[in-house]
Amino acid sequence: MMNTDLRPLLDSMESSLKLRCQASAEKRAREAEKEQKEFKEKLMRAAAGKTELDIAASRVKGKSDAVQRDQLTCLMMAGF
């Protein structure tokens, strides 16, 4: 008799626990998706920043090489 009286309560508790677990799993999935999206955005920004740094370094190196070339040309023309 007591067993049948507690059955609805146990079913309700089980259902509540399942819903909480499901909600928790969905929340973790949303957070993981958000973190993955943020990571990809940071990675893209870092890649863009690296590309910009590489371009700037290339420009500086090119200008430095041009200065050295011009100096060498001037020395050669002066007869040194």
PDB file of N, CA, C and O in Angstrom:
ATOM      1  N   MET A   1       0.831  -1.191   0.000  1.00  0.00           N
ATOM      2  CA  MET A   1       0.000   0.000   0.000  1.00  0.00           C
ATOM      3  C   MET A   1       0.871   1.248   0.000  1.00  0.00           C
ATOM      4  O   MET A   1       0.627   2.181  -0.765  1.00  0.00           O
ATOM      5  N   MET A   2       1.879   1.262   0.853  1.00  0.00           N
ATOM      6  CA  MET A   2       2.740   2.425   0.942  1.00  0.00           C
ATOM      7  C   MET A   2       3.581   2.578  -0.326  1.00  0.00           C
ATOM      8  O   MET A   2       3.890   3.692  -0.749  1.00  0.00           O
ATOM      9  N   ASN A   3       3.935   1.473  -0.909  1.00  0.00           N
ATOM     10  CA  ASN A   3       4.721   1.476  -2.129  1.00  0.00           C
ATOM     11  C   ASN A   3       3.984   2.200  -3.244  1.00  0.00           C
ATOM     12  O   ASN A   3       4.587   3.003  -3.955  1.00  0.00           O
ATOM     13  N   THR A   4       2.724   1.941  -3.408  1.00  0.00           N
ATOM     14  CA  THR A   4       1.941   2.587  -4.455  1.00  0.00           C
ATOM     15  C   THR A   4       1.679   4.054  -4.139  1.00  0.00           C
ATOM     16  O   THR A   4       1.500   4.855  -5.057  1.00  0.00           O
ATOM     17  N   ASP A   5       1.653   4.417  -2.883  1.00  0.00           N
ATOM     18  CA  ASP A   5       1.438   5.810  -2.498  1.00  0.00           C
ATOM     19  C   ASP A   5       2.662   6.670  -2.823  1.00  0.00           C
ATOM     20  O   ASP A   5       2.519   7.854  -3.130  1.00  0.00           O
ATOM     21  N   LEU A   6       3.841   6.096  -2.759  1.00  0.00           N
ATOM     22  CA  LEU A   6       5.072   6.839  -3.015  1.00  0.00           C
ATOM     23  C   LEU A   6       5.454   6.879  -4.484  1.00  0.00           C
ATOM     24  O   LEU A   6       6.297   7.680  -4.886  1.00  0.00           O
ATOM     25  N   ARG A   7       4.842   6.023  -5.286  1.00  0.00           N
ATOM     26  CA  ARG A   7       5.201   5.928  -6.700  1.00  0.00           C
ATOM     27  C   ARG A   7       5.067   7.269  -7.438  1.00  0.00           C
ATOM     28  O   ARG A   7       6.007   7.646  -8.139  1.00  0.00           O
ATOM     29  N   PRO A   8       3.973   7.998  -7.323  1.00  0.00           N
ATOM     30  CA  PRO A   8       3.861   9.285  -8.017  1.00  0.00           C
ATOM     31  C   PRO A   8       4.934  10.282  -7.573  1.00  0.00           C
ATOM     32  O   PRO A   8       5.459  11.050  -8.378  1.00  0.00           O
ATOM     33  N   LEU A   9       5.244  10.253  -6.286  1.00  0.00           N
ATOM     34  CA  LEU A   9       6.275  11.147  -5.776  1.00  0.00           C
ATOM     35  C   LEU A   9       7.640  10.805  -6.381  1.00  0.00           C
ATOM     36  O   LEU A   9       8.383  11.691  -6.803  1.00  0.00           O
ATOM     37  N   LEU A  10       7.956   9.506  -6.416  1.00  0.00           N
ATOM     38  CA  LEU A  10       9.225   9.061  -7.005  1.00  0.00           C
ATOM     39  C   LEU A  10       9.287   9.379  -8.496  1.00  0.00           C
ATOM     40  O   LEU A  10      10.324   9.809  -9.001  1.00  0.00           O
ATOM     41  N   ASP A  11       8.180   9.168  -9.195  1.00  0.00           N
ATOM     42  CA  ASP A  11       8.133   9.488 -10.625  1.00  0.00           C
ATOM     43  C   ASP A  11       8.345  10.983 -10.854  1.00  0.00           C
ATOM     44  O   ASP A  11       9.049  11.387 -11.780  1.00  0.00           O
ATOM     45  N   SER A  12       7.728  11.791 -10.003  1.00  0.00           N
ATOM     46  CA  SER A  12       7.870  13.237 -10.113  1.00  0.00           C
ATOM     47  C   SER A  12       9.314  13.669  -9.855  1.00  0.00           C
ATOM     48  O   SER A  12       9.862  14.515 -10.562  1.00  0.00           O
ATOM     49  N   MET A  13       9.913  13.071  -8.835  1.00  0.00           N
ATOM     50  CA  MET A  13      11.306  13.398  -8.522  1.00  0.00           C
ATOM     51  C   MET A  13      12.240  12.973  -9.660  1.00  0.00           C
ATOM     52  O   MET A  13      13.163  13.702 -10.022  1.00  0.00           O
ATOM     53  N   GLU A  14      11.989  11.794 -10.214  1.00  0.00           N
ATOM     54  CA  GLU A  14      12.808  11.306 -11.325  1.00  0.00           C
ATOM     55  C   GLU A  14      12.674  12.222 -12.538  1.00  0.00           C
ATOM     56  O   GLU A  14      13.663  12.554 -13.191  1.00  0.00           O
ATOM     57  N   SER A  15      11.460  12.617 -12.824  1.00  0.00           N
ATOM     58  CA  SER A  15      11.206  13.513 -13.948  1.00  0.00           C
ATOM     59  C   SER A  15      11.899  14.855 -13.737  1.00  0.00           C
ATOM     60  O   SER A  15      12.503  15.400 -14.662  1.00  0.00           O
ATOM     61  N   SER A  16      11.813  15.377 -12.540  1.00  0.00           N
ATOM     62  CA  SER A  16      12.457  16.647 -12.210  1.00  0.00           C
ATOM     63  C   SER A  16      13.972  16.548 -12.364  1.00  0.00           C
ATOM     64  O   SER A  16      14.616  17.453 -12.895  1.00  0.00           O
ATOM     65  N   LEU A  17      14.525  15.444 -11.894  1.00  0.00           N
ATOM     66  CA  LEU A  17      15.970  15.242 -12.001  1.00  0.00           C
ATOM     67  C   LEU A  17      16.405  15.141 -13.466  1.00  0.00           C
ATOM     68  O   LEU A  17      17.428  15.705 -13.857  1.00  0.00           O
ATOM     69  N   LYS A  18      15.630  14.427 -14.261  1.00  0.00           N
ATOM     70  CA  LYS A  18      15.952  14.305 -15.700  1.00  0.00           C
ATOM     71  C   LYS A  18      15.915  15.675 -16.381  1.00  0.00           C
ATOM     72  O   LYS A  18      16.788  15.998 -17.186  1.00  0.00           O
ATOM     73  N   LEU A  19      14.898  16.476 -16.051  1.00  0.00           N
ATOM     74  CA  LEU A  19      14.788  17.807 -16.650  1.00  0.00           C
ATOM     75  C   LEU A  19      15.956  18.706 -16.248  1.00  0.00           C
ATOM     76  O   LEU A  19      16.479  19.457 -17.072  1.00  0.00           O
ATOM     77  N   ARG A  20      16.363  18.627 -14.976  1.00  0.00           N
ATOM     78  CA  ARG A  20      17.509  19.422 -14.519  1.00  0.00           C
ATOM     79  C   ARG A  20      18.783  18.995 -15.230  1.00  0.00           C
ATOM     80  O   ARG A  20      19.576  19.834 -15.655  1.00  0.00           O
ATOM     81  N   CYS A  21      18.975  17.694 -15.356  1.00  0.00           N
ATOM     82  CA  CYS A  21      20.170  17.183 -16.047  1.00  0.00           C
ATOM     83  C   CYS A  21      20.180  17.619 -17.511  1.00  0.00           C
ATOM     84  O   CYS A  21      21.218  18.009 -18.045  1.00  0.00           O
ATOM     85  N   GLN A  22      19.027  17.548 -18.144  1.00  0.00           N
ATOM     86  CA  GLN A  22      18.917  17.957 -19.545  1.00  0.00           C
ATOM     87  C   GLN A  22      19.196  19.448 -19.689  1.00  0.00           C
ATOM     88  O   GLN A  22      19.916  19.861 -20.598  1.00  0.00           O
ATOM     89  N   ALA A  23      18.638  20.248 -18.809  1.00  0.00           N
ATOM     90  CA  ALA A  23      18.859  21.698 -18.855  1.00  0.00           C
ATOM     91  C   ALA A  23      20.334  22.018 -18.624  1.00  0.00           C
ATOM     92  O   ALA A  23      20.899  22.891 -19.282  1.00  0.00           O
ATOM     93  N   SER A  24      20.942  21.313 -17.698  1.00  0.00           N
ATOM     94  CA  SER A  24      22.361  21.527 -17.406  1.00  0.00           C
ATOM     95  C   SER A  24      23.221  21.154 -18.613  1.00  0.00           C
ATOM     96  O   SER A  24      24.162  21.872 -18.953  1.00  0.00           O
ATOM     97  N   ALA A  25      22.900  20.038 -19.255  1.00  0.00           N
ATOM     98  CA  ALA A  25      23.649  19.605 -20.437  1.00  0.00           C
ATOM     99  C   ALA A  25      23.495  20.609 -21.575  1.00  0.00           C
ATOM    100  O   ALA A  25      24.467  20.910 -22.267  1.00  0.00           O
ATOM    101  N   GLU A  26      22.295  21.127 -21.774  1.00  0.00           N
ATOM    102  CA  GLU A  26      22.061  22.119 -22.822  1.00  0.00           C
ATOM    103  C   GLU A  26      22.831  23.408 -22.529  1.00  0.00           C
ATOM    104  O   GLU A  26      23.384  24.028 -23.438  1.00  0.00           O
ATOM    105  N   LYS A  27      22.863  23.803 -21.264  1.00  0.00           N
ATOM    106  CA  LYS A  27      23.598  25.013 -20.880  1.00  0.00           C
ATOM    107  C   LYS A  27      25.094  24.830 -21.150  1.00  0.00           C
ATOM    108  O   LYS A  27      25.746  25.723 -21.689  1.00  0.00           O
ATOM    109  N   ARG A  28      25.635  23.660 -20.769  1.00  0.00           N
ATOM    110  CA  ARG A  28      27.051  23.391 -21.026  1.00  0.00           C
ATOM    111  C   ARG A  28      27.345  23.401 -22.527  1.00  0.00           C
ATOM    112  O   ARG A  28      28.387  23.897 -22.954  1.00  0.00           O
ATOM    113  N   ALA A  29      26.433  22.858 -23.319  1.00  0.00           N
ATOM    114  CA  ALA A  29      26.616  22.833 -24.771  1.00  0.00           C
ATOM    115  C   ALA A  29      26.625  24.249 -25.334  1.00  0.00           C
ATOM    116  O   ALA A  29      27.443  24.569 -26.196  1.00  0.00           O
ATOM    117  N   ARG A  30      25.716  25.104 -24.849  1.00  0.00           N
ATOM    118  CA  ARG A  30      25.689  26.501 -25.315  1.00  0.00           C
ATOM    119  C   ARG A  30      26.971  27.226 -24.929  1.00  0.00           C
ATOM    120  O   ARG A  30      27.537  27.967 -25.733  1.00  0.00           O
ATOM    121  N   GLU A  31      27.432  27.009 -23.682  1.00  0.00           N
ATOM    122  CA  GLU A  31      28.658  27.657 -23.228  1.00  0.00           C
ATOM    123  C   GLU A  31      29.861  27.178 -24.032  1.00  0.00           C
ATOM    124  O   GLU A  31      30.733  27.975 -24.379  1.00  0.00           O
ATOM    125  N   ALA A  32      29.914  25.883 -24.328  1.00  0.00           N
ATOM    126  CA  ALA A  32      31.018  25.341 -25.115  1.00  0.00           C
ATOM    127  C   ALA A  32      31.011  25.915 -26.525  1.00  0.00           C
ATOM    128  O   ALA A  32      32.064  26.233 -27.078  1.00  0.00           O
ATOM    129  N   GLU A  33      29.829  26.045 -27.103  1.00  0.00           N
ATOM    130  CA  GLU A  33      29.699  26.617 -28.441  1.00  0.00           C
ATOM    131  C   GLU A  33      30.141  28.082 -28.437  1.00  0.00           C
ATOM    132  O   GLU A  33      30.826  28.531 -29.356  1.00  0.00           O
ATOM    133  N   LYS A  34      29.748  28.818 -27.402  1.00  0.00           N
ATOM    134  CA  LYS A  34      30.125  30.226 -27.286  1.00  0.00           C
ATOM    135  C   LYS A  34      31.638  30.357 -27.138  1.00  0.00           C
ATOM    136  O   LYS A  34      32.256  31.197 -27.792  1.00  0.00           O
ATOM    137  N   GLU A  35      32.238  29.527 -26.279  1.00  0.00           N
ATOM    138  CA  GLU A  35      33.690  29.571 -26.085  1.00  0.00           C
ATOM    139  C   GLU A  35      34.431  29.214 -27.369  1.00  0.00           C
ATOM    140  O   GLU A  35      35.460  29.812 -27.683  1.00  0.00           O
ATOM    141  N   GLN A  36      33.911  28.246 -28.105  1.00  0.00           N
ATOM    142  CA  GLN A  36      34.540  27.862 -29.364  1.00  0.00           C
ATOM    143  C   GLN A  36      34.470  29.012 -30.367  1.00  0.00           C
ATOM    144  O   GLN A  36      35.442  29.283 -31.073  1.00  0.00           O
ATOM    145  N   LYS A  37      33.335  29.679 -30.429  1.00  0.00           N
ATOM    146  CA  LYS A  37      33.176  30.819 -31.334  1.00  0.00           C
ATOM    147  C   LYS A  37      34.144  31.945 -30.949  1.00  0.00           C
ATOM    148  O   LYS A  37      34.796  32.531 -31.813  1.00  0.00           O
ATOM    149  N   GLU A  38      34.233  32.242 -29.647  1.00  0.00           N
ATOM    150  CA  GLU A  38      35.143  33.291 -29.180  1.00  0.00           C
ATOM    151  C   GLU A  38      36.596  32.928 -29.481  1.00  0.00           C
ATOM    152  O   GLU A  38      37.388  33.786 -29.869  1.00  0.00           O
ATOM    153  N   PHE A  39      36.942  31.650 -29.299  1.00  0.00           N
ATOM    154  CA  PHE A  39      38.296  31.199 -29.587  1.00  0.00           C
ATOM    155  C   PHE A  39      38.620  31.379 -31.065  1.00  0.00           C
ATOM    156  O   PHE A  39      39.704  31.850 -31.410  1.00  0.00           O
ATOM    157  N   LYS A  40      37.692  31.009 -31.933  1.00  0.00           N
ATOM    158  CA  LYS A  40      37.913  31.166 -33.372  1.00  0.00           C
ATOM    159  C   LYS A  40      38.083  32.637 -33.741  1.00  0.00           C
ATOM    160  O   LYS A  40      38.924  32.979 -34.573  1.00  0.00           O
ATOM    161  N   GLU A  41      37.282  33.510 -33.122  1.00  0.00           N
ATOM    162  CA  GLU A  41      37.400  34.948 -33.393  1.00  0.00           C
ATOM    163  C   GLU A  41      38.764  35.473 -32.942  1.00  0.00           C
ATOM    164  O   GLU A  41      39.396  36.254 -33.653  1.00  0.00           O
ATOM    165  N   LYS A  42      39.218  35.042 -31.750  1.00  0.00           N
ATOM    166  CA  LYS A  42      40.532  35.466 -31.259  1.00  0.00           C
ATOM    167  C   LYS A  42      41.638  34.944 -32.174  1.00  0.00           C
ATOM    168  O   LYS A  42      42.612  35.644 -32.453  1.00  0.00           O
ATOM    169  N   LEU A  43      41.476  33.728 -32.626  1.00  0.00           N
ATOM    170  CA  LEU A  43      42.465  33.135 -33.523  1.00  0.00           C
ATOM    171  C   LEU A  43      42.531  33.909 -34.841  1.00  0.00           C
ATOM    172  O   LEU A  43      43.615  34.144 -35.375  1.00  0.00           O
ATOM    173  N   MET A  44      41.379  34.299 -35.357  1.00  0.00           N
ATOM    174  CA  MET A  44      41.344  35.076 -36.603  1.00  0.00           C
ATOM    175  C   MET A  44      41.986  36.450 -36.399  1.00  0.00           C
ATOM    176  O   MET A  44      42.725  36.927 -37.261  1.00  0.00           O
ATOM    177  N   ARG A  45      41.701  37.087 -35.251  1.00  0.00           N
ATOM    178  CA  ARG A  45      42.309  38.389 -34.971  1.00  0.00           C
ATOM    179  C   ARG A  45      43.822  38.259 -34.832  1.00  0.00           C
ATOM    180  O   ARG A  45      44.574  39.104 -35.318  1.00  0.00           O
ATOM    181  N   ALA A  46      44.259  37.199 -34.170  1.00  0.00           N
ATOM    182  CA  ALA A  46      45.695  36.977 -33.991  1.00  0.00           C
ATOM    183  C   ALA A  46      46.369  36.734 -35.344  1.00  0.00           C
ATOM    184  O   ALA A  46      47.463  37.237 -35.600  1.00  0.00           O
ATOM    185  N   ALA A  47      45.711  35.966 -36.195  1.00  0.00           N
ATOM    186  CA  ALA A  47      46.272  35.695 -37.524  1.00  0.00           C
ATOM    187  C   ALA A  47      46.344  36.988 -38.341  1.00  0.00           C
ATOM    188  O   ALA A  47      47.326  37.237 -39.040  1.00  0.00           O
ATOM    189  N   ALA A  48      45.300  37.801 -38.243  1.00  0.00           N
ATOM    190  CA  ALA A  48      45.298  39.074 -38.969  1.00  0.00           C
ATOM    191  C   ALA A  48      46.394  39.980 -38.421  1.00  0.00           C
ATOM    192  O   ALA A  48      47.087  40.651 -39.186  1.00  0.00           O
ATOM    193  N   GLY A  49      46.554  40.003 -37.100  1.00  0.00           N
ATOM    194  CA  GLY A  49      47.596  40.822 -36.479  1.00  0.00           C
ATOM    195  C   GLY A  49      48.979  40.359 -36.894  1.00  0.00           C
ATOM    196  O   GLY A  49      49.857  41.183 -37.149  1.00  0.00           O
ATOM    197  N   LYS A  50      49.187  39.046 -36.965  1.00  0.00           N
ATOM    198  CA  LYS A  50      50.477  38.506 -37.381  1.00  0.00           C
ATOM    199  C   LYS A  50      50.757  38.877 -38.827  1.00  0.00           C
ATOM    200  O   LYS A  50      51.882  39.238 -39.172  1.00  0.00           O
ATOM    201  N   THR A  51      49.750  38.791 -39.664  1.00  0.00           N
ATOM    202  CA  THR A  51      49.920  39.159 -41.066  1.00  0.00           C
ATOM    203  C   THR A  51      50.317  40.627 -41.186  1.00  0.00           C
ATOM    204  O   THR A  51      51.211  40.972 -41.959  1.00  0.00           O
ATOM    205  N   GLU A  52      49.656  41.485 -40.424  1.00  0.00           N
ATOM    206  CA  GLU A  52      49.995  42.912 -40.451  1.00  0.00           C
ATOM    207  C   GLU A  52      51.426  43.138 -39.978  1.00  0.00           C
ATOM    208  O   GLU A  52      52.151  43.949 -40.554  1.00  0.00           O
ATOM    209  N   LEU A  53      51.836  42.421 -38.925  1.00  0.00           N
ATOM    210  CA  LEU A  53      53.214  42.543 -38.435  1.00  0.00           C
ATOM    211  C   LEU A  53      54.217  42.050 -39.475  1.00  0.00           C
ATOM    212  O   LEU A  53      55.271  42.658 -39.666  1.00  0.00           O
ATOM    213  N   ASP A  54      53.888  40.958 -40.140  1.00  0.00           N
ATOM    214  CA  ASP A  54      54.772  40.431 -41.180  1.00  0.00           C
ATOM    215  C   ASP A  54      54.917  41.428 -42.333  1.00  0.00           C
ATOM    216  O   ASP A  54      56.011  41.610 -42.868  1.00  0.00           O
ATOM    217  N   ILE A  55      53.822  42.065 -42.706  1.00  0.00           N
ATOM    218  CA  ILE A  55      53.860  43.059 -43.788  1.00  0.00           C
ATOM    219  C   ILE A  55      54.709  44.250 -43.368  1.00  0.00           C
ATOM    220  O   ILE A  55      55.538  44.729 -44.142  1.00  0.00           O
ATOM    221  N   ALA A  56      54.505  44.729 -42.148  1.00  0.00           N
ATOM    222  CA  ALA A  56      55.284  45.873 -41.654  1.00  0.00           C
ATOM    223  C   ALA A  56      56.762  45.518 -41.579  1.00  0.00           C
ATOM    224  O   ALA A  56      57.611  46.327 -41.954  1.00  0.00           O
ATOM    225  N   ALA A  57      57.080  44.319 -41.100  1.00  0.00           N
ATOM    226  CA  ALA A  57      58.479  43.886 -41.023  1.00  0.00           C
ATOM    227  C   ALA A  57      59.083  43.784 -42.414  1.00  0.00           C
ATOM    228  O   ALA A  57      60.244  44.139 -42.618  1.00  0.00           O
ATOM    229  N   SER A  58      58.312  43.307 -43.356  1.00  0.00           N
ATOM    230  CA  SER A  58      58.788  43.202 -44.734  1.00  0.00           C
ATOM    231  C   SER A  58      59.077  44.586 -45.318  1.00  0.00           C
ATOM    232  O   SER A  58      60.075  44.779 -46.012  1.00  0.00           O
ATOM    233  N   ARG A  59      58.208  45.528 -45.035  1.00  0.00           N
ATOM    234  CA  ARG A  59      58.420  46.898 -45.516  1.00  0.00           C
ATOM    235  C   ARG A  59      59.700  47.488 -44.932  1.00  0.00           C
ATOM    236  O   ARG A  59      60.501  48.089 -45.648  1.00  0.00           O
ATOM    237  N   VAL A  60      59.883  47.312 -43.625  1.00  0.00           N
ATOM    238  CA  VAL A  60      61.082  47.839 -42.965  1.00  0.00           C
ATOM    239  C   VAL A  60      62.322  47.194 -43.559  1.00  0.00           C
ATOM    240  O   VAL A  60      63.298  47.879 -43.865  1.00  0.00           O
ATOM    241  N   LYS A  61      62.286  45.877 -43.723  1.00  0.00           N
ATOM    242  CA  LYS A  61      63.428  45.159 -44.294  1.00  0.00           C
ATOM    243  C   LYS A  61      63.693  45.633 -45.717  1.00  0.00           C
ATOM    244  O   LYS A  61      64.844  45.838 -46.101  1.00  0.00           O
ATOM    245  N   GLY A  62      62.646  45.805 -46.489  1.00  0.00           N
ATOM    246  CA  GLY A  62      62.801  46.280 -47.875  1.00  0.00           C
ATOM    247  C   GLY A  62      63.420  47.666 -47.923  1.00  0.00           C
ATOM    248  O   GLY A  62      64.283  47.938 -48.759  1.00  0.00           O
ATOM    249  N   LYS A  63      62.981  48.541 -47.027  1.00  0.00           N
ATOM    250  CA  LYS A  63      63.540  49.896 -46.993  1.00  0.00           C
ATOM    251  C   LYS A  63      64.997  49.861 -46.552  1.00  0.00           C
ATOM    252  O   LYS A  63      65.832  50.585 -47.092  1.00  0.00           O
ATOM    253  N   SER A  64      65.299  49.017 -45.569  1.00  0.00           N
ATOM    254  CA  SER A  64      66.675  48.886 -45.102  1.00  0.00           C
ATOM    255  C   SER A  64      67.577  48.359 -46.224  1.00  0.00           C
ATOM    256  O   SER A  64      68.688  48.849 -46.426  1.00  0.00           O
ATOM    257  N   ASP A  65      67.088  47.370 -46.934  1.00  0.00           N
ATOM    258  CA  ASP A  65      67.846  46.821 -48.060  1.00  0.00           C
ATOM    259  C   ASP A  65      68.056  47.878 -49.145  1.00  0.00           C
ATOM    260  O   ASP A  65      69.129  47.959 -49.742  1.00  0.00           O
ATOM    261  N   ALA A  66      67.027  48.684 -49.394  1.00  0.00           N
ATOM    262  CA  ALA A  66      67.133  49.732 -50.413  1.00  0.00           C
ATOM    263  C   ALA A  66      68.171  50.776 -50.003  1.00  0.00           C
ATOM    264  O   ALA A  66      68.930  51.254 -50.846  1.00  0.00           O
ATOM    265  N   VAL A  67      68.214  51.131 -48.725  1.00  0.00           N
ATOM    266  CA  VAL A  67      69.199  52.100 -48.234  1.00  0.00           C
ATOM    267  C   VAL A  67      70.606  51.543 -48.414  1.00  0.00           C
ATOM    268  O   VAL A  67      71.502  52.250 -48.874  1.00  0.00           O
ATOM    269  N   GLN A  68      70.798  50.292 -48.058  1.00  0.00           N
ATOM    270  CA  GLN A  68      72.115  49.670 -48.216  1.00  0.00           C
ATOM    271  C   GLN A  68      72.512  49.604 -49.688  1.00  0.00           C
ATOM    272  O   GLN A  68      73.667  49.853 -50.034  1.00  0.00           O
ATOM    273  N   ARG A  69      71.574  49.276 -50.536  1.00  0.00           N
ATOM    274  CA  ARG A  69      71.837  49.216 -51.974  1.00  0.00           C
ATOM    275  C   ARG A  69      72.231  50.603 -52.505  1.00  0.00           C
ATOM    276  O   ARG A  69      73.183  50.741 -53.273  1.00  0.00           O
ATOM    277  N   ASP A  70      71.481  51.615 -52.079  1.00  0.00           N
ATOM    278  CA  ASP A  70      71.790  52.973 -52.534  1.00  0.00           C
ATOM    279  C   ASP A  70      73.167  53.423 -52.045  1.00  0.00           C
ATOM    280  O   ASP A  70      73.921  54.052 -52.788  1.00  0.00           O
ATOM    281  N   GLN A  71      73.489  53.096 -50.790  1.00  0.00           N
ATOM    282  CA  GLN A  71      74.799  53.450 -50.259  1.00  0.00           C
ATOM    283  C   GLN A  71      75.904  52.747 -51.027  1.00  0.00           C
ATOM    284  O   GLN A  71      76.925  53.359 -51.339  1.00  0.00           O
ATOM    285  N   LEU A  72      75.718  51.474 -51.335  1.00  0.00           N
ATOM    286  CA  LEU A  72      76.716  50.716 -52.089  1.00  0.00           C
ATOM    287  C   LEU A  72      76.874  51.288 -53.496  1.00  0.00           C
ATOM    288  O   LEU A  72      77.992  51.397 -53.999  1.00  0.00           O
ATOM    289  N   THR A  73      75.773  51.650 -54.126  1.00  0.00           N
ATOM    290  CA  THR A  73      75.828  52.236 -55.454  1.00  0.00           C
ATOM    291  C   THR A  73      76.606  53.551 -55.431  1.00  0.00           C
ATOM    292  O   THR A  73      77.430  53.816 -56.307  1.00  0.00           O
ATOM    293  N   CYS A  74      76.331  54.373 -54.410  1.00  0.00           N
ATOM    294  CA  CYS A  74      77.032  55.646 -54.308  1.00  0.00           C
ATOM    295  C   CYS A  74      78.529  55.414 -54.099  1.00  0.00           C
ATOM    296  O   CYS A  74      79.346  56.114 -54.698  1.00  0.00           O
ATOM    297  N   LEU A  75      78.898  54.458 -53.270  1.00  0.00           N
ATOM    298  CA  LEU A  75      80.308  54.145 -53.046  1.00  0.00           C
ATOM    299  C   LEU A  75      80.969  53.643 -54.330  1.00  0.00           C
ATOM    300  O   LEU A  75      82.108  54.008 -54.621  1.00  0.00           O
ATOM    301  N   MET A  76      80.284  52.831 -55.078  1.00  0.00           N
ATOM    302  CA  MET A  76      80.834  52.301 -56.332  1.00  0.00           C
ATOM    303  C   MET A  76      81.026  53.422 -57.354  1.00  0.00           C
ATOM    304  O   MET A  76      82.015  53.448 -58.087  1.00  0.00           O
ATOM    305  N   MET A  77      80.073  54.337 -57.389  1.00  0.00           N
ATOM    306  CA  MET A  77      80.169  55.453 -58.351  1.00  0.00           C
ATOM    307  C   MET A  77      81.270  56.425 -57.948  1.00  0.00           C
ATOM    308  O   MET A  77      81.853  57.103 -58.794  1.00  0.00           O
ATOM    309  N   ALA A  78      81.550  56.486 -56.641  1.00  0.00           N
ATOM    310  CA  ALA A  78      82.584  57.399 -56.172  1.00  0.00           C
ATOM    311  C   ALA A  78      83.969  56.778 -56.370  1.00  0.00           C
ATOM    312  O   ALA A  78      84.976  57.463 -56.189  1.00  0.00           O
ATOM    313  N   GLY A  79      84.040  55.521 -56.730  1.00  0.00           N
ATOM    314  CA  GLY A  79      85.314  54.878 -57.010  1.00  0.00           C
ATOM    315  C   GLY A  79      85.911  54.157 -55.838  1.00  0.00           C
ATOM    316  O   GLY A  79      87.090  53.808 -55.881  1.00  0.00           O
ATOM    317  N   PHE A  80      85.167  53.920 -54.807  1.00  0.00           N
ATOM    318  CA  PHE A  80      85.715  53.209 -53.645  1.00  0.00           C
ATOM    319  C   PHE A  80      85.632  51.732 -53.844  1.00  0.00           C
ATOM    320  O   PHE A  80      86.045  50.967 -52.972  1.00  0.00           O
TER     321      PHE A  80
END
